[in-house]
Amino acid sequence: MLLSPERSTLVVVDVQERLAPAVHEAGRVVRNAGILLDSAGALGIPVLASEQYPRGLGVTVPTLRERLPADAVFEKIHFACTGEPGFAQRLDTFGRDQIVVCGMEAHVCVLQTVLGLRAMGRTVYLVADAVSSRAPANVELAIARMRANGVEIVSTEMVVFEWLQRAGTPAFKTLSTLIK
C-alpha cells in the first residue's frame, strides 16, 4: 500500500547526542531523518520523537531537534515507545494509521517500537536507510525480523515521493532538492 500524507505519522526514535557517536553510519541516519522531518513539516504530517533516558544518552541531536515541533519530543524509559504511558494516546490524537519509523538502535528501541505498533494494528513503514545500530549485523537481523512481522521496508526517497504523490507542486519543487 502506498503511503499517504493524510494517513501518515512520522516517529523518530532515539537519535540522541551521546548515542549517535557509537552508532554505525550515524551521519546517514541523521541526514535521512532530517529529510523525513523536513518533508513531514512541509506536508503537514505529524511527528513524534522519543528520547531514551536523556540524562544518560543526551537529547536529540541538534540538527534534528531544531526541525521538531516543540511538542513532538517525549522522554521514555521503556525501550518501545509503545510501552511508554501516554504514547498510544498521543498517536491516536492524530487519527492516522500509517506510521513511518526511523531512528536508533534498530535492534532494540526501533524494533520494539515497530513490533508494538504492529500489535496495536498499525501499518508500519520502517525507513531502512534511516535506521542503524552500533553493529551492522544487528541492523540486518532487526530488519529481517520486522519484515517477517508484516512491516513495510522502505527508503527515505520512497517515503518522500509517496508523500508528494506528484510532480509540479510547490512541495515537490522544495522537497525534491533534498534528494540528491
C-alpha positions as CSV (number, residue, x, y, z in Angstrom):
1,M,0.0,0.0,0.0
2,L,1.3,3.4,-0.9
3,L,2.0,6.0,1.8
4,S,-0.4,8.9,2.1
5,P,0.4,12.2,3.7
6,E,-3.1,12.4,5.1
7,R,-2.8,9.0,6.8
8,S,0.9,9.2,7.9
9,T,2.7,10.0,11.2
10,L,6.5,10.1,11.5
11,V,8.1,8.6,14.6
12,V,11.8,9.4,15.2
13,V,13.3,7.0,17.8
14,D,16.2,8.0,20.0
15,V,18.6,9.9,17.6
16,Q,20.5,11.3,20.6
17,E,23.7,13.2,21.2
18,R,25.6,10.6,23.3
19,L,24.2,7.6,21.4
20,A,24.9,8.7,17.8
21,P,28.7,8.6,18.0
22,A,28.6,4.9,18.8
23,V,26.2,4.0,16.0
24,H,27.4,2.7,12.6
25,E,26.8,5.3,9.9
26,A,25.1,7.7,12.3
27,G,25.6,10.5,9.8
28,R,23.4,8.7,7.2
29,V,20.7,8.2,9.8
30,V,20.7,11.8,10.9
31,R,20.8,13.1,7.3
32,N,17.9,10.9,6.2
33,A,15.9,11.6,9.4
34,G,16.3,15.3,8.6
35,I,14.9,14.8,5.1
36,L,12.0,12.9,6.6
37,L,11.4,15.7,9.1
38,D,11.6,18.4,6.5
39,S,9.2,16.6,4.3
40,A,6.8,15.9,7.1
41,G,6.9,19.6,8.1
42,A,6.3,20.8,4.5
43,L,3.3,18.4,4.1
44,G,1.7,18.8,7.5
45,I,2.5,15.3,8.7
46,P,2.5,15.0,12.5
47,V,5.8,13.9,14.1
48,L,6.7,12.3,17.4
49,A,10.3,11.9,18.6
50,S,11.5,9.9,21.6
51,E,14.5,10.3,23.8
52,Q,15.6,7.3,25.8
53,Y,16.8,8.3,29.2
54,P,18.1,11.7,28.0
55,R,20.1,12.3,31.3
56,G,22.3,9.5,30.2
57,L,22.1,9.5,26.4
58,G,21.6,13.2,25.9
59,V,18.8,14.9,23.9
60,T,18.0,14.6,20.2
61,V,20.9,15.7,18.0
62,P,20.7,19.4,17.4
63,T,20.3,19.2,13.6
64,L,17.1,17.2,14.2
65,R,16.0,18.9,17.4
66,E,15.7,22.2,15.6
67,R,13.4,20.7,13.0
68,L,11.0,19.2,15.5
69,P,7.8,20.8,16.6
70,A,8.0,21.9,20.2
71,D,5.5,19.4,21.5
72,A,6.9,16.4,19.5
73,V,9.6,15.2,21.8
74,F,8.9,12.9,24.7
75,E,11.2,11.1,27.2
76,K,11.0,7.4,27.7
77,I,12.5,4.7,29.8
78,H,10.8,1.7,28.1
79,F,12.7,0.5,25.0
80,A,9.5,0.5,23.0
81,C,7.8,3.9,22.5
82,T,4.6,1.9,22.7
83,G,5.4,0.8,26.3
84,E,5.6,4.4,27.5
85,P,2.5,5.7,29.2
86,G,0.7,8.3,27.0
87,F,2.4,7.4,23.7
88,A,-0.5,5.5,22.2
89,Q,-2.9,8.2,23.2
90,R,-0.7,10.9,21.6
91,L,-0.6,8.8,18.4
92,D,-4.3,8.3,18.5
93,T,-5.0,12.1,18.6
94,F,-3.6,12.3,15.0
95,G,-6.2,9.8,13.7
96,R,-3.7,8.3,11.3
97,D,-3.0,4.6,10.6
98,Q,0.3,4.7,8.7
99,I,3.3,5.0,10.9
100,V,6.7,5.8,9.4
101,V,9.6,4.9,11.7
102,C,13.3,5.8,11.7
103,G,16.0,6.1,14.4
104,M,18.4,4.2,16.7
105,E,19.1,1.5,17.6
106,A,17.5,-0.7,15.0
107,H,17.6,-4.0,17.0
108,V,16.4,-2.5,20.4
109,C,14.2,0.6,20.6
110,V,13.3,0.8,16.9
111,L,12.5,-3.0,16.7
112,Q,10.4,-3.0,19.9
113,T,8.6,0.2,18.9
114,V,7.7,-1.2,15.5
115,L,6.5,-4.6,16.9
116,G,4.5,-2.7,19.5
117,L,2.9,-0.6,16.7
118,R,2.1,-3.7,14.7
119,A,0.5,-5.2,17.8
120,M,-1.7,-2.0,18.0
121,G,-2.9,-2.8,14.5
122,R,-1.0,0.0,12.8
123,T,0.5,-0.3,9.3
124,V,4.2,0.4,9.9
125,Y,6.9,1.5,7.4
126,L,10.5,1.2,8.5
127,V,12.8,3.5,6.7
128,A,15.8,1.2,6.3
129,D,18.3,3.9,5.3
130,A,17.3,6.0,8.3
131,V,18.0,3.4,11.0
132,S,21.1,1.9,12.4
133,S,22.8,0.2,15.4
134,R,26.2,0.0,16.9
135,A,26.8,-3.3,14.9
136,P,25.7,-3.6,11.3
137,A,24.8,-7.3,11.9
138,N,22.1,-6.2,14.4
139,V,20.6,-3.9,11.8
140,E,20.3,-6.8,9.3
141,L,18.7,-9.1,11.9
142,A,16.3,-6.4,13.1
143,I,15.1,-5.5,9.5
144,A,14.6,-9.2,8.7
145,R,12.6,-9.7,11.9
146,M,10.4,-6.6,11.2
147,R,9.8,-7.7,7.7
148,A,8.7,-11.2,8.9
149,N,6.2,-9.4,11.2
150,G,4.5,-7.5,8.4
151,V,6.4,-4.3,8.4
152,E,6.9,-2.5,5.1
153,I,10.6,-1.8,4.5
154,V,11.1,1.4,2.6
155,S,13.8,4.0,1.9
156,T,13.8,7.8,2.6
157,E,13.3,8.6,-1.1
158,M,10.3,6.1,-1.3
159,V,8.7,7.9,1.6
160,V,9.2,11.4,0.3
161,F,8.0,10.7,-3.2
162,E,5.0,8.7,-2.0
163,W,4.1,11.6,0.4
164,L,4.5,14.0,-2.5
165,Q,2.3,11.9,-4.9
166,R,3.1,14.0,-8.0
167,A,5.5,16.5,-9.5
168,G,4.8,20.1,-10.4
169,T,3.6,21.2,-7.0
170,P,5.3,23.8,-4.7
171,A,6.1,21.0,-2.2
172,F,7.7,18.9,-5.0
173,K,9.9,21.8,-6.0
174,T,11.0,22.3,-2.4
175,L,11.4,18.7,-1.3
176,S,13.0,17.3,-4.5
177,T,16.0,19.5,-3.8
178,L,16.6,17.4,-0.6
179,I,17.1,14.3,-2.6
180,K,20.4,14.5,-4.4
